[in-house]
Amino acid sequence: MNQPFQSDGFQLPAGAAPVACVDVGGTKVAVSIADARGVRGRVTEPTAKVGANDALAQQIIRLVGQSCQSAGVAIGDLSALGVASCGPFVMNAGCVELAAPNICGGLAGQARGLPNDWQTALLEAPLRQVFARVRVENDGIGALEAERRWGALQINGQPLANCAYLTWSTGIGVGLCVDGHVLRGKNGNAGHAGHLFVSDNEDALCGCGNVGDVEGLAAGNAIPRRFGHLGYTDAAALFIAASSGDARAAAIIDDLCRVIGRTLYNLIVTLDLQRISIGGSVFWHHRAMLLPKLQTHISGRLAALTDGCELVPAGLGERVGDFGALALVA
């Protein structure tokens, strides 16, 4: 197994122009600057969800300015802006807009509780008005590329040809690589396995409007919606309760792992994968408990397809989102 990636020591080659790295999630936006001195000036804020539907893009522009100031880099010296964002994406005049279930309140309506009625959030077009070179990709694709370059989806420095990255966080996202080709699809949305239908459970409303998809059932923001009335107000509360001997909490976690585990199994048998790395806040903070549970839904099931495929924690750890954005432009 590869040695853990030392993100604090990462540097672009000497003389390389600085780039800005933006990680957009349903909970927060994180921005860093990368250059020959390293990855620096990280700033974060809760994801903008109020006001006009360009609020997120304007937030990113402002945070890039703050990150540049913190890193001692002039905005005009940036050579590129890499944005790894939750999706799905829709294309408008050749530019990405977000139809993200955890950002755009117009998709599922008032029942979802988001403070806007956006059908899409503008993203790429406002950024291109400020920055000379912009690359926007789904955050699952960004994380996959980062894990193949620097993390757990490589062997002896060579990227794996058949692999995937899955984030279990506010939402559920996936990046896929088959025969050495990163899958993108017609609008860059390949890998949205979080919206696979797996249940008719009526309490599992996803922000996309689906009821009973993987994200509606098992994402970090599904836990308070589904189990808050039982006292589990967030993922941390649920896992603390389970660790303290709460049998009901433990049973809920087992059920969540069944949903995610079967999702992983479906990816493996559909794409004939050799390794899946897993990250995201829900998984990462509880990986010692969750990884063995997820593995039980893979091991011994249709061995001709599942043997030789391993589940591993993300090699980039909690920085996988930041380095996913960097992988797009480095």
C-alpha positions as CSV (number, residue, x, y, z in Angstrom):
1,M,0.0,0.0,0.0
2,N,1.2,3.5,-0.7
3,Q,2.4,5.8,2.0
4,P,-0.1,8.4,3.2
5,F,0.0,11.6,1.1
6,Q,1.7,14.5,2.9
7,S,-0.5,17.3,1.6
8,D,1.3,20.0,3.7
9,G,4.5,19.3,1.7
10,F,3.0,19.4,-1.7
11,Q,4.4,21.9,-4.2
12,L,4.0,22.7,-7.9
13,P,7.2,22.7,-9.9
14,A,9.6,25.6,-9.5
15,G,8.6,28.5,-11.7
16,A,5.0,27.2,-12.1
17,A,2.3,30.0,-12.0
18,P,-0.1,29.8,-9.0
19,V,-3.5,28.2,-9.4
20,A,-6.6,28.5,-7.3
21,C,-8.4,25.4,-6.0
22,V,-12.1,25.5,-5.2
23,D,-14.0,22.7,-3.5
24,V,-17.8,23.3,-3.5
25,G,-19.9,21.1,-1.3
26,G,-23.4,21.2,-0.1
27,T,-22.2,22.3,3.3
28,K,-19.1,24.4,2.7
29,V,-16.9,26.1,0.1
30,A,-13.1,25.8,0.5
31,V,-10.5,27.7,-1.5
32,S,-6.7,27.3,-1.5
33,I,-3.8,28.6,-3.6
34,A,-1.2,26.3,-4.9
35,D,2.2,27.2,-6.3
36,A,5.9,26.3,-5.9
37,R,5.7,27.2,-2.2
38,G,3.0,24.7,-1.5
39,V,-0.8,24.7,-1.0
40,R,-1.6,27.8,1.1
41,G,-4.1,30.4,2.1
42,R,-7.0,28.0,2.7
43,V,-10.3,29.8,3.5
44,T,-13.7,28.2,4.0
45,E,-17.3,29.4,4.4
46,P,-20.7,27.7,4.5
47,T,-22.0,27.3,1.0
48,A,-24.1,30.4,-0.1
49,K,-27.7,29.4,-0.6
50,V,-29.6,32.7,-0.3
51,G,-30.1,35.6,-2.6
52,A,-29.9,35.5,-6.4
53,N,-28.8,32.3,-8.1
54,D,-25.3,33.7,-8.8
55,A,-24.6,34.0,-5.0
56,L,-22.4,30.9,-5.0
57,A,-20.3,32.1,-7.9
58,Q,-19.9,35.6,-6.3
59,Q,-18.9,33.8,-3.0
60,I,-16.2,31.9,-4.8
61,I,-14.8,35.1,-6.5
62,R,-14.6,36.8,-3.1
63,L,-13.0,33.8,-1.4
64,V,-10.4,33.4,-4.1
65,G,-9.5,37.0,-3.4
66,Q,-9.2,36.3,0.4
67,S,-7.1,33.2,-0.3
68,C,-4.8,35.1,-2.6
69,Q,-4.3,37.8,0.1
70,S,-3.6,35.2,2.7
71,A,-1.1,33.4,0.5
72,G,0.6,36.6,-0.7
73,V,-0.4,36.0,-4.3
74,A,-1.8,38.6,-6.7
75,I,-5.1,37.5,-8.2
76,G,-3.8,38.6,-11.6
77,D,-0.9,36.1,-11.3
78,L,-3.3,33.1,-11.2
79,S,-2.9,30.9,-14.2
80,A,-6.1,28.8,-13.7
81,L,-9.0,28.2,-11.4
82,G,-10.0,24.6,-10.7
83,V,-13.5,24.0,-9.3
84,A,-14.5,20.6,-8.0
85,S,-18.2,20.9,-7.3
86,C,-21.1,18.8,-6.2
87,G,-23.6,18.3,-9.0
88,P,-25.4,17.4,-11.1
89,F,-24.5,19.9,-13.8
90,V,-26.6,21.4,-16.6
91,M,-25.0,23.2,-19.5
92,N,-26.2,26.7,-20.5
93,A,-24.4,28.3,-23.5
94,G,-21.4,26.0,-22.9
95,C,-21.0,26.8,-19.2
96,V,-21.8,24.7,-16.2
97,E,-24.6,25.6,-13.9
98,L,-25.4,23.5,-10.8
99,A,-28.6,21.6,-10.3
100,A,-27.3,20.4,-6.9
101,P,-29.9,18.9,-4.6
102,N,-28.2,20.2,-1.5
103,I,-27.9,23.8,-2.8
104,C,-30.8,24.4,-5.2
105,G,-34.1,24.6,-3.2
106,G,-36.3,24.7,-6.3
107,L,-35.7,21.0,-7.2
108,A,-37.5,19.3,-4.3
109,G,-39.6,22.3,-3.2
110,Q,-40.3,23.7,0.3
111,A,-40.4,20.2,1.9
112,R,-36.7,20.0,1.5
113,G,-36.1,23.1,3.7
114,L,-33.5,25.0,1.6
115,P,-33.8,28.8,1.7
116,N,-34.1,29.4,-2.0
117,D,-36.2,28.5,-5.0
118,W,-33.3,28.1,-7.5
119,Q,-33.6,25.5,-10.2
120,T,-29.9,26.0,-11.0
121,A,-27.0,28.0,-9.4
122,L,-24.9,29.9,-11.9
123,L,-21.2,28.8,-11.6
124,E,-18.9,28.8,-14.6
125,A,-20.1,31.9,-16.6
126,P,-19.5,34.4,-13.7
127,L,-16.1,32.8,-13.0
128,R,-15.1,33.2,-16.6
129,Q,-15.8,36.9,-16.4
130,V,-13.0,37.2,-13.8
131,F,-10.5,34.4,-14.4
132,A,-8.7,33.6,-17.7
133,R,-8.8,29.8,-17.4
134,V,-11.5,27.9,-15.5
135,R,-12.1,24.2,-15.3
136,V,-15.2,22.9,-13.6
137,E,-15.7,19.2,-12.9
138,N,-17.9,17.1,-10.7
139,D,-16.2,16.8,-7.3
140,G,-16.3,13.0,-7.6
141,I,-14.2,13.2,-10.8
142,G,-11.8,15.7,-9.2
143,A,-11.3,13.5,-6.2
144,L,-10.9,10.4,-8.4
145,E,-8.2,12.2,-10.4
146,A,-6.4,13.4,-7.2
147,E,-6.6,9.9,-5.7
148,R,-5.1,8.4,-8.9
149,R,-2.3,10.9,-9.0
150,W,-1.4,11.3,-5.3
151,G,-3.6,9.1,-3.2
152,A,-4.9,5.5,-2.7
153,L,-5.9,4.8,-6.4
154,Q,-2.4,4.0,-7.6
155,I,0.2,1.3,-7.3
156,N,3.9,2.1,-7.3
157,G,3.2,5.6,-8.5
158,Q,1.0,4.3,-11.4
159,P,-2.7,5.2,-11.5
160,L,-5.1,2.3,-11.4
161,A,-7.0,1.7,-14.7
162,N,-10.2,0.4,-13.1
163,C,-11.2,2.2,-9.9
164,A,-13.6,4.5,-8.3
165,Y,-13.8,7.1,-5.6
166,L,-16.9,7.5,-3.4
167,T,-17.6,10.3,-1.0
168,W,-20.0,9.7,1.9
169,S,-20.6,13.2,3.2
170,T,-23.4,15.8,3.1
171,G,-24.3,14.0,-0.2
172,I,-23.1,10.8,-1.9
173,G,-20.9,11.3,-4.9
174,V,-18.8,9.0,-7.1
175,G,-16.0,9.3,-9.7
176,L,-15.4,6.4,-12.1
177,C,-12.4,5.2,-14.1
178,V,-12.7,2.2,-16.5
179,D,-9.8,0.9,-18.7
180,G,-7.8,4.0,-17.8
181,H,-10.5,6.4,-18.9
182,V,-12.2,8.8,-16.5
183,L,-15.9,8.6,-17.2
184,R,-17.7,12.0,-17.7
185,G,-20.8,11.6,-19.7
186,K,-22.6,14.1,-21.9
187,N,-22.7,16.9,-19.3
188,G,-20.0,15.8,-16.9
189,N,-22.5,14.0,-14.6
190,A,-21.2,10.4,-14.8
191,G,-20.9,8.9,-11.4
192,H,-24.1,10.3,-9.8
193,A,-24.7,6.9,-8.1
194,G,-26.0,8.7,-5.1
195,H,-29.3,9.1,-7.0
196,L,-29.8,5.4,-7.8
197,F,-33.2,4.3,-6.6
198,V,-32.8,1.6,-3.9
199,S,-36.0,2.0,-1.8
200,D,-39.6,3.2,-1.6
201,N,-39.0,4.5,1.9
202,E,-41.3,7.5,2.2
203,D,-39.2,9.4,4.7
204,A,-36.2,9.5,2.4
205,L,-36.8,12.7,0.4
206,C,-33.6,13.7,-1.5
207,G,-33.0,17.2,-2.4
208,C,-33.2,16.2,-6.1
209,G,-36.9,15.4,-5.5
210,N,-36.4,11.6,-5.5
211,V,-37.8,9.6,-2.6
212,G,-35.8,6.6,-1.7
213,D,-32.5,7.1,-3.5
214,V,-29.1,6.4,-2.0
215,E,-28.5,10.0,-1.0
216,G,-32.0,10.4,0.5
217,L,-31.5,7.4,2.6
218,A,-27.9,7.5,3.7
219,A,-26.2,10.9,3.2
220,G,-25.1,13.0,6.1
221,N,-27.9,15.4,5.7
222,A,-30.4,12.5,5.6
223,I,-29.6,11.4,9.1
224,P,-31.2,14.4,11.0
225,R,-34.2,14.4,8.5
226,R,-34.9,10.7,9.0
227,F,-33.8,10.2,12.6
228,G,-33.8,13.6,14.3
229,H,-37.0,12.7,16.1
230,L,-35.2,9.9,17.8
231,G,-32.5,12.3,19.1
232,Y,-29.9,11.7,16.4
233,T,-29.6,15.3,15.3
234,D,-26.6,14.8,13.1
235,A,-24.2,12.0,12.1
236,A,-21.9,12.7,15.0
237,A,-24.8,12.2,17.5
238,L,-25.7,8.9,15.8
239,F,-22.2,7.5,15.9
240,I,-21.6,8.7,19.5
241,A,-24.8,7.0,20.6
242,A,-23.8,3.7,18.8
243,S,-20.3,3.8,20.4
244,S,-22.0,4.2,23.8
245,G,-24.0,1.0,23.4
246,D,-27.2,2.4,21.9
247,A,-28.5,-0.7,20.1
248,R,-31.0,1.4,18.0
249,A,-28.3,3.7,16.8
250,A,-26.1,0.7,15.9
251,A,-29.0,-0.8,13.9
252,I,-29.5,2.4,12.0
253,I,-25.8,2.5,11.1
254,D,-26.0,-1.1,10.0
255,D,-28.9,-0.1,7.7
256,L,-27.0,2.9,6.3
257,C,-24.0,0.6,5.6
258,R,-26.3,-1.8,3.8
259,V,-27.4,1.0,1.5
260,I,-23.8,2.2,0.8
261,G,-22.4,-1.3,0.7
262,R,-24.8,-2.4,-1.9
263,T,-24.1,0.7,-3.9
264,L,-20.4,-0.2,-3.8
265,Y,-21.2,-3.7,-4.8
266,N,-23.3,-2.6,-7.8
267,L,-20.4,-0.4,-9.0
268,I,-17.9,-3.2,-8.7
269,V,-20.0,-5.8,-10.6
270,T,-21.1,-3.3,-13.2
271,L,-17.6,-1.9,-14.0
272,D,-15.3,-4.7,-12.9
273,L,-13.3,-2.5,-10.6
274,Q,-10.1,-3.3,-8.7
275,R,-10.2,-0.7,-6.0
276,I,-12.6,1.9,-4.5
277,S,-11.3,4.7,-2.2
278,I,-13.8,6.2,0.2
279,G,-13.8,9.7,1.7
280,G,-16.2,12.4,2.9
281,S,-16.9,13.6,6.4
282,V,-19.4,10.9,7.4
283,F,-17.0,8.1,6.4
284,W,-13.7,9.7,7.3
285,H,-14.6,10.5,10.9
286,H,-16.0,7.0,11.5
287,R,-13.9,4.9,9.1
288,A,-12.7,2.4,11.6
289,M,-16.3,1.4,12.3
290,L,-17.7,1.8,8.8
291,L,-15.0,0.2,6.5
292,P,-15.4,-3.4,7.9
293,K,-19.2,-3.1,7.8
294,L,-19.1,-1.9,4.1
295,Q,-16.7,-4.8,3.3
296,T,-19.2,-7.4,4.4
297,H,-21.5,-6.3,1.5
298,I,-18.7,-7.1,-0.9
299,S,-16.7,-10.0,0.4
300,G,-17.9,-13.5,-0.7
301,R,-20.6,-12.1,-3.1
302,L,-20.2,-13.3,-6.7
303,A,-16.5,-13.9,-6.2
304,A,-15.7,-13.9,-9.9
305,L,-16.5,-10.2,-10.0
306,T,-15.7,-9.0,-6.4
307,D,-12.5,-10.9,-5.7
308,G,-9.5,-8.7,-6.2
309,C,-11.4,-5.5,-5.5
310,E,-10.6,-3.7,-2.3
311,L,-12.2,-0.9,-0.4
312,V,-9.7,1.6,1.1
313,P,-9.9,4.9,2.9
314,A,-9.0,7.9,0.7
315,G,-5.3,8.4,0.6
316,L,-5.7,12.1,0.7
317,G,-7.8,12.0,3.8
318,E,-9.8,15.1,4.7
319,R,-8.0,17.1,2.0
320,V,-9.3,15.1,-0.9
321,G,-11.7,17.8,-2.0
322,D,-8.9,20.5,-2.0
323,F,-6.6,18.3,-4.0
324,G,-9.4,17.2,-6.3
325,A,-9.7,20.8,-7.4
326,L,-5.9,21.0,-7.7
327,A,-5.8,17.9,-9.9
328,L,-8.0,19.7,-12.4
329,V,-5.5,22.4,-13.2
330,A,-2.1,21.3,-11.8
